[in-house]
Amino acid sequence: MLLIQNAQVLDPYTGLDAGLDLLIDDNGIITRMEPHINPPACCPVFDAAGKTVAPGLVDTHVHFRDPGQTQKEDIASGMRAAAAGGFTTVVCMANTVPTCDTVETLQYVQKTAQHEGGFVNVHQACAVTKGLKGEELTDFGALLAAGAPGFTDDGINLTNMDICLRAMELAAQHDTVLSFHEEDKSLVYSPGVNFGSQAAQELGVPGAKPSSEEAMVARDIALALRTGARVVFQHISSGLSIDLIRAGKALGASIFCEVTPHHLSLTEDAVCKYGTYARMNPPLRREDDRQAILRGLQDGTVDMIATDHAPHTVEEKARPFAQAPSGITGLETAFSVCNTYLVQTGVLTKRQLLEKMSKNPAEVYRFADKSIEIGHRAELCVLDWDCDKVYKTYYSKGINTPYTNMPLKGAPICTIMGDQVVQLSDKT
């Protein structure tokens, strides 16, 4: 049992915005929501005075690197990073080693997350194609029956149009969601930096053209319109891609757009300052692309913010730029970055940010009962919107982020799962 007192409850699912106490029973279910509740005998009390209590954040694009690359991250460290960032639900990508294309690998992740205490809901997406090879579709039916929330070959574009079309037809048949990494490799002359940018010139590499993303987005909007498939466009970086997705939605396609905290807050110029810690795929683009992302967030073209949390080792990121892996960690800094660049600047309201970081991703992936209502399990985050925050250490094994030591505004205080306040051990 737990009593949360003095909370400002802000729920984007229901529109609730009120000062309330919440009583959670021994089963983790919210049983009372009232302006004042006297504590029952022997009931722990969490004082949320001055803080916002909201539904837990939902990240539908993370890499926990487990199985196969646990030197970068494992399920336990990934869960700690998620909880520290205010996330109660995450969806892991399928590019593990081995690829998550079988029921056995899927169940390994599920069982490991439960063994670690289940303080974050860890969902494991499965591959669209076996071995991420783009040649043979996986068994959607069996994987869905085993608990897969959707399918993705994230990190690899489905270049073969026939395979992509058949994947969409199969997804529509099963009423599931596909999540696409859009990238025509023939237009990526070197990954991790925008084509023609000052950073590319200084690093002596050509870079990746935004057309590599835009062309695949346009193709897959057409296929989605033909098939009726539900398709998420991952980590969109280009302003033209945003325009294409807006047009595709207007035509009636069941498509959704995801952007990352780094693409909405940084530009290609960050690569000159942060080097490989700002090397990501797709790369950071120009300021006009960033502004287009902000407009997409405002008008609903961009449905959700997902971190693409991608930890790497210090040794890997210390390689020369052209040999280093792409990706940055993002779970722990995400709320602070988004609050700083979106809410504090007036681009979005607090409720709109929570729509992008909780409600919309949960609804796209059909995760039920995430709202703050009597009868629902408590899956909550406690947020401070106005504190000064500087990140120096992390729960993730990965420290590859340009946001270290950057002054930010706002931070998650903790998460609450059921009747337990999630208390993390000291950082190592």
N, C-alpha and C positions, 0 to 999 in steps of 0.2 A: 504494500500500500504506500502511496505517496500523495502528499498535498502540495500543489504548486500555488503559492500565494502571490498576490500583487502583480500578476502578469498582465501585460498588454498583449492580448491574443490577436494575432493578425493571420487570417486564414484565406489564401487566395481561392481555395476551392469553394467556399461558401460566401465569401465577402465579409465575414465577421471581422470586426475591428473594435474591440471593447476591453475594458479593464475587468478581468475575471480571476477567480480562483478555480483551479481544476483539481478534482479528486480522482485518483487512479487506484483501482482495486488491486488485490493480490494477483489477479490474472493479467494485469497490465491494461485493463479496460477503463476508459474514461466513464465515470458513473455520475459525476455532478459537474456542472459549470455554472457558477453563481458569482455575483459581485463579492460576497464574503462567505467563507465556509469555516466554521470552527474546526480545529484539528480533532479528528477522532483519537481516542486513547492510543498511545504508543505509535502514532503515525508520524513518520519522518516528514519534515516540512522543508521545501525548497523555496527560498525567497527570491522571486524574480523581479523585485522592485527596480524600476528604471530600465528594464530589459523587455524585449519582444519575444514572446513564445509563438513559434510558427511551426507548421508541418515540417518534418525533416526534409532537407534538400535531397534531390534525386539526380544522380549523374549517370547518364546512359552511355558513357564512353570513357572507360578507364582500362588501363593495362596493369594488371597485378603480376604479370610475368611468371605465373605459377599454374601449371608445371613448366619446368625446363630452364628458366633463367632467374632463379631465385637469388642470385648474387645482386640483381637489380632491384627486386621487390619480391615479396611473397604474400600470400593471402593474409597472414597475420599483420604484417607491417602495412599492407595496403588498407586493411580495415581500420587500423589505428589512424592512418592519415585521413581516411574518409571521415571518421568520427570527429577528429580534430577540426575538420573543415565544415562541420555542421551537417554532414551527409548521413542519412539513415538507410539509403538504398543506392546501390551502384549496379551497373551492368558492365561486366568484363568482356573485352574483345577476344576473338577466337584465335589470334595469331600467337598461341602458346607453342611449346615444344614438348610433346607432339601437339599438332593442331587440334583444337577442340572440334572434331568432326565425328566423334563417336559418343555413344551413351556413356561408356566407361570414363572417358576424360571429363565429360560434363558432371558425372556423379562424383568424381574425385574432388572437383572444386566445391560442389555443394556440401559434401561431407566434411571437407577441411574447414570451410567457413563455419559450419555448425560446431565443429570440435573447438574452434577458437572462441566460442562463446556466443556467436550469433548476435553481437551487438550492432552489426550492420547487416542489412539484407543484401547478400551477395548473389546476384544473378549472373549466369554465365551464358553469353551469346554463343551460338555455334556457327561454324563456317558455312557459307553458301556452297562452296565447292570443296571436294575432298583434297586435303593437303594444301588448300589455297592455290591450287594449280590452275583454276579457271577452266577445267576440262569436264568434270563429272560432278553433278549435283549430289549433295548429301541427302540422307534420308530424313526429310523434313518431318514426316509423320512421327517416326520413332523418337526424334530429338525433342519435338514439341511435347510428346507424351511424357518424356522424362524431365520436363521442366524448362526447356530452352525458352527464353523470352522473345527471341527473334534470331535473325541470321545476318552475318556480315563477313566479308573477306577483308576487313579493315587493314589498311596498309598496302593493299593490292587492288588495282582497278579491275573490274570485270570487263576486260577489253573485248572478248568475243561477244558480239552482239546477240548471236543465237543463244548462247548460254545465259546471257543476261535476260533475254526475253523469256526463256523457259523458267528461269528462277522466279521472275515476276508472276508468270502464270501459276506456278506451283504455290507461291506465297499467297496469291489471291484465292486459290483453291482452299488453302488452309487458314485463310484469314489471319495471317501473321505479318510481321513487319520486316522489311529488309533495310539495312543500314549500309550506305554506299560511300566508299572512298573514291572520289572522282578525280581521275588523273590519267591523261594520255601520256604515257612514258616518252613517246617520240618528241614531245614538246618540253620535256624536262632534261635540259642539257647537263645540269648539275643540280641536285636537290638541296633544299635548305635555305635558299636565298632567292629573292625576287630577281627575275631577268632584267638586266639593264640598270640595276640599282647601283648607287655609289659603293655599297658594301660588296657587291659582286665584283666591281672593278678593282677595289682595294684588295680583295681576296684572290683575284686572278682566276675566277670561275665564271662561266656564263650565266648560270642561274636557271630558274624554272619559269616559263611563261605562264601568265594567268590563263591563257587560252587552253592550257592543258586541263584545267578544271572546268572551264566554261563549256568546252565542246562536249565533255562527257555529261555535264548537267543537262545540256540541251537535248542530247540523245535520250537520256533516261527519263526526262519529262515526257517525251513522245511515247516511249515504251510504257510508262506508267499510265498515260491516258488511254492507250490501247488495251491494257490488261486490267486496269482497276486496282493494281497492286498498291499497297501502302509502303512508301519509300521515304526514308530519312536521308537527306544529303548531309554528310558529315563535315564538320570543321570547315565551313565555307569561308573563303578568304577574299574573293573577288567581288567588286561592286556589280559587274555585269552578271555574275552568277546570281546575285540577289535579285536583280531585275528579271532574269529568266525564271527564277522560282516564283516571283510575284506573278508573272504572266501565266505560268503553269497552274498556279492555284486558281487564278481567274478563269482558266479554261475548264476547271473542274477536276484536275489531277489530285489524287490523295497523297500529296507530298508534304514533307515537313523539312524544316531547315534548322540546322544546328550550327552555332558559332561558339568559339572558345573565348575565355577571358583574355588570352593573349592577342587574338586577332582583333578584338574590340578595343584594346587599350594601347597596343604598340604598333609601330610601322617598321618598314624595312630599315630605317635608320638605326633601330636598336641593335642590329647585327654588328654594326661598326663598334658599338660600345660594349656589348656583352659576348660577342664571338659565338662560340659553339653553344653557349647557354641560351642563345636566341636563334639557334638553328632548329627549324621545325618543318614539317611537311604536312600540308602546304606551307610555303614560307610566309612570313610577314610581308604584306603588300604596301601599297602607297597610302598616303593620308586620305585621298579621295575614296579608296576602297574601304578604309576604316569608317569614314563618314557614311558611306552607303550601308555598312553593317548597322550603324546606329539608327539610320532611318528605317531599316528593316526590322530592328527591334521595336521601334516605336509603332510601326503600322501593322505589326503582326506577321509580316513575311517571315521573320525569324521566330520560330516557335520556342526554341529552347537554347539554353547555354549549357554546354558540356565541356569538361576540362580537357579531354584527351590526355589524361594523366599518364605520362610516359617516362618513368624513371630509367636512368642509365647510370653506370658506375662513373666515378670520378676519372678513372683511367681512360674510359672510352671517350668522355667529353674532352679530355686533355689532348686528344689527337689533333693533327692539323684539320682545318675546317672541312676540307674535301673528303677526309676519311672518317670524320666523327659521325655518330648516329644522330638522326633527327629526333626531336622531341624534348619536352620539358615536363617537370612535375607540376601538378596543378590543384590537387584536391585541397590542400591546406590553405592556400592563398586565394582560392576562387572567390569566396564571398567578399573578402576585403577588396580585391581588385574590382569586382563588379559594383560594389557599393561606391567605391571611390570614383570610378569612371562613368557610372550610370546614374545612381541615385543622387550623389552629392553634386553632380553637375546638372541635374534636372532632366536628364534624358528619359529616365523612367521613375515612376513612383516606387515606394517600397513594395506595395502589393504587386505591381507589374513585374518587379524583379523576382519576387517569389513565384509568380506565375511561370516565368522562364526557367527558374531553377528548381521548382518542385511540381507544381500542378501540371504544366504542359508535358514535361517528359514522362510523368507518371501516367497521364492519360494516353499519350502516344503508345506506350508499351503496355497499357491496360493493367497497371498495378492498382488494385482496388483499395478503397477505404483508407486513404491517406489523409483525409480531412480531419479537423479537430471537432469531433461530434460525440455526443453520448452514445455509447455502444461500440465505438471504434477503439482499436488498440492504440495506445499512445506511442507515436513515433514522431518525436518533436525535436526542434533545435531551439536553443536560446541565443538570441542575437543582441549585440550592442552595436547600434548603427553609428555612433558618434565618437567612439574612443579612437585614440591614435594608436596605430599598429605598425610595428616593424618586425618582419620575420627574419630570424637569424638561424634557428635550428628547426629540424623537422622530424616528424614521426616516420615519414617515408624513408626508405633506404636511399632514395634519390635526392640529391640536393641541386640538381641541374635546373635552375630557374633564374631568370633575370630579376625576379622580384625580391630577392634577398637584400636586406638593408634599404629597400625603397620605402619611403614614408607612405603609408596607406591609411584609410579611414574606415573604422568599423571592423568587427571581428565576431566569429562565433564564440560563445562562452562554453557551451557543452551541448550534448544531445541527451535526450531522455527516451529510452526504449522500454516500453512497458512501465513498470513502476521503479525502474532503476535509472539513476543518473549515471551516465557513462563517465567513469573516472579513469583516465589514462595514466599509465605508469610514467616515470620520468623518462624524458627523451635521452636517447643514446646516440 
